């Protein structure tokens, strides 16, 4: 019976504080990664401003097919694109853009 008490004390006095410290360290690392991403988002928005008003092909990380359309606006972390003959509005998250280029037929 006493061996259970020893295990109980070891668990609560040694193991739980170590797990708590590890969790805090992981949270700090995640916060640093988020701050780095936010700094890069401003540079991405500035770079995308040169495509506003132009017909472009946008390749995203999730799709094999590109998005072909007119870039209308860059707002925060989002790119507004008008696609097709009906000018359907699509919002593209700039975090997932792999490449963007002017439409080759436009040049």
Phi, psi and omega per residue, in radians:
X1 nan -0.647 -3.126
X2 -1.195 -0.480 3.136
X3 -1.160 -0.534 3.068
X4 -1.162 -0.669 3.116
X5 -1.133 -0.684 3.132
X6 -1.131 -0.786 3.103
X7 -1.091 -0.711 3.120
X8 -1.063 -0.787 3.137
X9 -1.178 -0.746 3.118
X10 -1.069 -0.746 -3.128
X11 -1.092 -0.854 -3.075
X12 -1.370 -0.455 -3.096
X13 -1.664 -0.409 -3.068
X14 -2.053 -0.931 -3.008
X15 -1.253 -0.819 -3.129
X16 -1.072 -0.771 3.075
X17 -1.087 -0.602 3.096
X18 -1.167 -0.720 3.100
X19 -1.130 -0.685 3.125
X20 -1.133 -0.732 3.123
X21 -1.125 -0.696 3.121
X22 -1.138 -0.696 3.118
X23 -1.115 -0.724 3.112
X24 -1.120 -0.697 3.115
X25 -1.105 -0.738 3.121
X26 -1.138 -0.652 3.096
X27 -1.135 -0.687 3.110
X28 -1.130 -0.713 3.118
X29 -1.114 -0.755 3.115
X30 -1.076 -0.725 3.137
X31 -1.119 -0.688 3.098
X32 -1.118 -0.693 3.115
X33 -1.142 -0.695 3.117
X34 -1.122 -0.732 3.124
X35 -1.099 -0.693 3.113
X36 -1.121 -0.717 3.124
X37 -1.111 -0.698 -3.124
X38 -1.124 -0.637 3.108
X39 -1.144 -0.677 -3.140
X40 -1.244 -0.443 -3.115
X41 -1.147 -0.606 3.125
X42 -1.150 -0.702 3.116
X43 -1.164 -0.655 3.132
X44 -1.133 -0.758 3.137
X45 -1.090 -0.713 3.114
X46 -1.114 -0.715 -3.130
X47 -1.186 -0.602 -3.117
X48 -1.340 -0.308 -3.128
X49 -1.054 -0.499 -3.131
X50 -1.251 -0.243 3.124
X51 -1.652 -0.098 -3.120
X52 -1.136 2.279 -3.136
X53 1.530 0.006 -3.119
X54 -1.950 2.714 3.058
X55 -1.480 2.178 -3.021
X56 -2.335 2.826 2.973
X57 -1.957 2.155 -3.087
X58 -2.021 2.172 3.086
X59 -1.842 2.203 3.131
X60 -1.857 2.879 -3.121
X61 -1.192 -0.492 -3.052
X62 -1.570 -0.296 -3.046
X63 -2.074 2.439 3.075
X64 -1.363 -0.535 3.119
X65 -1.532 2.540 3.112
X66 -1.498 2.801 3.044
X67 -1.685 2.106 -3.101
X68 -1.907 2.056 3.140
X69 -3.116 -3.107 3.129
X70 -1.575 2.190 3.106
X71 -1.386 2.148 -3.087
X72 -1.807 -0.647 -3.079
X73 -2.769 2.695 2.994
X74 -2.134 1.994 -3.104
X75 -2.219 1.929 3.140
X76 1.102 -2.028 -3.092
X77 -1.812 0.255 -3.040
X78 -2.171 2.505 3.104
X79 -2.012 2.192 3.124
X80 -1.676 2.182 -3.086
X81 -2.228 2.335 3.035
X82 -1.733 2.115 -3.052
X83 -2.051 2.693 3.024
X84 1.262 -3.135 3.140
X85 -1.276 -0.491 -3.140
X86 -1.471 -0.026 3.132
X87 0.971 0.937 3.072
X88 -1.198 2.430 -3.123
X89 -1.543 2.240 3.044
X90 -2.170 2.417 3.049
X91 -1.851 2.260 -3.124
X92 -2.070 2.233 3.082
X93 -1.304 2.173 -3.059
X94 -1.173 -0.312 3.094
X95 -1.147 -0.443 -3.053
X96 -1.787 0.083 3.100
X97 -1.352 2.189 3.101
X98 -1.610 -0.904 3.088
X99 -2.470 2.685 3.032
X100 -2.483 2.355 3.140
X101 -2.583 2.730 3.089
X102 -1.155 2.573 -3.124
X103 -1.106 2.292 -3.077
X104 -1.125 -0.496 -3.136
X105 -1.319 -0.299 -3.107
X106 -1.318 -0.553 -3.013
X107 -1.200 nan nan
